[in-house]
Amino acid sequence: MGKFFSMFLLPFRLLSRAFRSLARDAKTSSKTTASAGGAAIGRAAHADILQEEYREEPPTGVETLLFRQLPRPRLTERAASDLSLEQAQEYARNASGFYRFAFPLFTRGDFFYEEVEQDYLNASLGFERNSIDRRFLEVTTLFRKTLNANTRKMLLYWAPALYLIALGAAYWAVQSGRYDTMYGFAAKYGGAPALFYGGAAFASLVLAFFIFSWPYKVVQQRNLMNLDNYITSKFARINNNFQVAKRRALNVERDKRMGQREELKEEAGSWTLAYHWFAMRLMLCELALRNKFYQVRRNTALYWVGGLLATGVCYSVFLAAMIYQNAPWSVLVAFSAASAAYLLLAGAIMRRATAVMFDVLESNEWSRFHIVDLDAAIRDHVGEDKLQIVTFRDRNRFE
């Protein structure tokens, strides 16, 4: 079966490669002109996240004609090698904003709680303060909207539309009495209604499966792979920054003297609060991701149910028209059987929309909050400091 579909998709893949080759040639020919006006375009599109966050060429391919594909986001998280005391002080100020944030106990009464949770996460991560995590929140929101839009187009528009077109054409052919030459042939298979409606249901099901398994599945998986790469890189950098800030907090007194008491106090406090904040950022970013993924799963289920209901409405309209026109019982049975087969099989195929998307995520590759060992870092830090205090106190007492 896999080889059959590979051969079936071969012409489309060749066409996609041809389009990509043309796109690369066009890009090469216009590279000089584009580089001259790139800075001006970037400044003009300051409010557009696609211009601010992305630095890759737009995706090309036949599959992107039906569904939207986003390029891989550009990582803006600072590398551990660039972490300085001034940046640690900035992170410490952001941490103070989080620890002093009085989140409301009596929130507004929205129908969906994830909107209330999103407000808390935005405030915690400094969305209004334009912190470094604002880009993360905007990128994940954009991916959520894109994933939902593609799923809505597939389950709520394409699936009912294919049924409507195919079964509508069969209904018109049967009711108009056309193709009389096929009636003798169709008698062997239950009559013309069974042949037309069964063939229409099979054709629409094949088209629905084709669109679902190629353009939709490919685009959605690419989107999530790009998001997965972005999350992996961002979380890894936050974890590396956490380790660096922790080491600096543990060893800050080694290059200080008694006359630098105030500097020592300020630097030790900044590095300590910074590594606390790096760990908390990991947790809050994970909560933001959970919020987005929950919305994608929930909306996918709603779109799936909505697509079935929309198809059922189309079926009811056709059935009412047949009954109004006094269609024979055999026609009603053939039409109903074909419609039921489409609903069951298409629904079973597209019920896997969520699994098809999230199977590509490699969350085990992410540096998550529960593996940074914040509790161990605090215990070792405080324990080591107290041990040094007691050691020097006893040493001075004996001397």
N, C-alpha and C positions, 0 to 999 in steps of 0.2 A: 504493500500500500504506500509506504514511504517513497519507494522508487517511482511509483506511478505519479504521485503528486510532484516530485522533483522534476520529472519530465514535463508535467503539465505547466509548471511554473517557469521552465527554462526560457520561453520567449519573453516573458515579463522581466526576468532577470537580465537578459541581454539588452532589452530596451532600457532598463534602469541604468546599466553600465554605460550605454550610449549617451544618455542624458547627463550622467556624471562627467563623462569625458568632455562633452560640450561645455558644461559648467566650469570645469577646470581651465579649458582653453579661454573661455570668456574672462575668467578671473585673471589669468596671466596677462591677457592683452590690455586689461584695464587697471593693472596693478599700479602703474605710475600715476595715473590720474587719481585713483582712489587714495593713494598715500598723500597726495597734495591736499585733498579736502577732508581727510579723515579726522583731523583735530577739530575742525569747525563743525563737522557733523556730530562728533562726540559731545561737544559743548552744547549744541542745539538740542540734543536728545538727552539732556541731563536727567529729566524726569522719567525716562523710559528705562526700566530695569534691564531690558534686553540689550540696550546700548551701554548701560553702566556696568553690568555684571559679565556679559559675554564678550569674548574676543575671538571666537571661532567663526568660520564661514557658515552660513545657514545650511542645514541639512538638505540634500537633494536626493531624488529617487521617486519612482512612480508611486510608492506607498505614501509619500508625503502629500500627494495630491488630494487624498481623501481625509487624512488625519494629520493633526499638528504634531510635529516633532521639535523638541527643544535641544539646542546644543549643550554641551557640558559646561556648567558654570565655572567661572574663573574664581579661584580660591583667593580670598583676601585676608585670611588668618595669618598673623605674623609667625615667622619661623622662630624656633627656639634660639638659633644663633643670633638673631637680631634683638633678643629680649634685653632691654636695658633697665636701669633703675628708674628712669623717667617713665617708661612704659609700665613698670610695675606700680608706680605711684598712680598712674592713670587707672590701671585695673583695680587698685585699692579703692579709689574714689567710686568706681562703678560698683564694687562690692558693697561699699557703705550705702549706696542708693538702694541696693537690693535688700540688705539686712534691715534697713530702716523703713522699707516700704510697708505701709499699713494696708494690706489687701482688704477689700470690703467684705464683711461677713454677710451683709444683706445686699446681694447683687440684684441686678435688674432681672425681670422675669421673662427672659427669652425662651422661646419654644425649644431651641436646641442648646444644651448646656455647653457644648464645645465652643460656642461663641463667647460665653462667659469665661471659660478656661483660657481661651486665646487672649482675652484682654489682660488677664493676670500674667500670662507668659510674656506678652509684649511689654508690660510695665516692668516685670522682673528683669528682662534682658535689655532694658534700656532702649526700646524702640523709639520713643519720643526724644530721647537724648542723643539719638543718632549714633548709638554705640556700634562696635564692630559686628555684633550679632544681628543688627537690623537687616543686613544683607542676607543672612541666613534665613530669617523669618520671611523676607520678601521672596527669596528664591523658592523655599518650600511651599509658600502659598501659590506662587505661579505654577509650580509643578502640580500641585493638587488641582488647581483649576483646569490645567491642560489635560490631566488624566481624566478628570470628571467629564470634560467637554468631549473628549474622544469616545469615552464609554457611552455618554448620552447619545452621541451621533450614531454609534453602532447599535445599541440595544433599543433605543427609543425611536430612532428614525429609520435606519437601514432595514432592520428586521421586519417591522410592519410594512415598510414601503415595498420590499421585495414580494411579500405575500400579496399586497394589494395589486401590484402590477401583474404578477403571474396569474393569480386566481381571477383577477378582473378580466384579463385577456381570455382565459378559458371560459369564464361566464359569458362574455360577449360572443365567443365562437359557438358555444352550445345554444344560447338563447336566440341567436340570429339564424341558426340553421345552416351556417356555412360549412364548407368542406364536406359536402355530402358524399364525396367519393370515399371518405374514410369511415363511413358508418358501417359498411360491410366488414371491413377489417376490424373495426372496434368491437363488433358484436362478439368476437371470440374472447374478448377481455372484459366483458361486462357492459358493453355498449359504449357509445361515444362520450357520455358524461364521465364515466369512470376513467376512460382513456385521457380525456382532456384535463380533468381536474387532478387525476393522479400524476400526469406528466407535469402539470403546472406546479403542483406541490413539490415534486422531486426537483424540478429545475430551480425553484426559488430556494429550496433547502440547500442545493449544491452551491448556488451563488452566495447565500448567507454564510455557509461554512467557509467558502473561499475568501470572502471579505474578512471574516472573523479571524481566520488562521494565517492570513498573509498581511494585508496592510495594517489591520487593527493590532494584531498580536505583535508584529514586528515593531511598529511605532511605539506602542506602549512599553514593550520590553526595553527598547533603546532609551526611552525617556527615563525609565527607572534605573537602568544601568548607568546613565550619566549622573543621575541623582545619587546613586550608590557610590560612585567614584568621588563625587563631591563630599558626601558625608564621611566616607572613609578618610579622605585627606584632611578634612577640617577637624574631625575628632582626634586623629593622630597628632596633629599639631597642637591641639589643646592639651593633650596628654603629655607631649614633650615639654611644653611650656610649664605644665604643672611640675614635672620632675625637676626642671631647671630652677624654678622659683623655690621649690622645696629645698634643694641643695644650697641655694644662696641664703635662704632663711636659716638653715642649720649652721652655716659657716660664716655668717656675716661678721662675727666678732673677731675673726682671725686677722683681718687687716685693719683693725681699729685699735686706738689707744685710749687711755683714760681721759685724755683731754678732748676726745671726740664723742663724749657721752650722748649729746643731743643728736648728732649724726647717726650714731649707732642705734639709738632708740627709733629714729625715723626710718632708717633703712630696714631694720629688722621687722618693724611693724608693717612696712609696705610689702616686703617680700612674703611675710607670713599671710597677710590678708590677700595678697595676690594669688598664692597657691590655693588658699581656701576658695577663692572666687573661680579659679580655673575648674576646680572640681564641681562647684555648683553650676557653672555654665554647662558642663557636660550633662548634668542631670536635667536642667531646664531645656536644653536643646533636645534631649531625648523625649521629654514630655511634649515638646512642640511637634516632634515627628510623630509621636503616638497620636496626637490630636489630628494631624493631617491624614495619617493612614486610616484612622477610624472613619473620618469623613469620606475618604475614597471608598472604603468597604461598604459603608452604609449607603452612600449614593449609588454605588454599583448595584446593590440589591434592589434599591428603589427603581432604578432604570430598568432592571430586568423585569420586575413586576409590572412596571408601566408599559414596557414593550409587549408583554403578554396581553395586558388589558387592551392596548391599542389594536393589536391583532384580533382580539376577540370582538372589539367593536366593529372592525371591518367585516369580520365574519357575520356578525348579526345584521349588518346593513345588507350584505349580499343575500343572506337567508331570507330576510324580510322582503326583499325585492323579488326573489324567486317565488315565495309564497303568494305575494300579491299578483304575480303573473301566472298563477296556477301551474307551476312547474310540476312535472310528474314526481312521484315518490322516489323513483330510482335516481333522479337527478339530485334531489335533496340529500339522499343517503350518500351518493358519491361525493358531493361537495362537502358534506359534513365530515366524512371519513378522511378526505384529503386535507381539510383544514385541521382536524385533530392530529393527524400525523405530522403536519408542519409545526403546530404548536408544541407537541411533545418533544420532537427531535430537535427543533431549533432551540427550545427552552433548555433542553438537557445540554446542548453544546455550549450555549452562551452562559449557562450557570457557572461555568468555569472561568468567567472573565476575571474575577479577583485572583484566583490561583495562577492564571496565566501571567498576570502582571507581577505579583509579589514573589513568584518563584525565583526571579532573577536577583533579588536582594540578598546580599551576603552580610547579614547583620552580625554574624560571628566574627567578621573581620573588623568590626568597629571597636574603637577604644572607648568603652562605655564607663559610666560612673561607678558601677559596682566592682570594676576591676582596677581602679586607680588607687584603692586602699587609702582613702582619706583618713579613716579611723587609725590605721597603723601609722600614718605620717604624723598625725597629731600626738599620738602616744609616744612615738620615738622622739619627736621634737621636744615636747615638754619634759619627758623623762631625761633626755640628754642634757638639757639646760639645768634641770634641778640637780642632776648628778655632778655637773661641773661646779655649781654653786657650793654644794656640800664638800666637794673635794678641795676647793680652794679655801673654804672656811676652815676646815680641819688642818690643812697644811699651814695656814697662817697662825692657827692656834698653837700648833706644836713648835713653830719657829719662835 
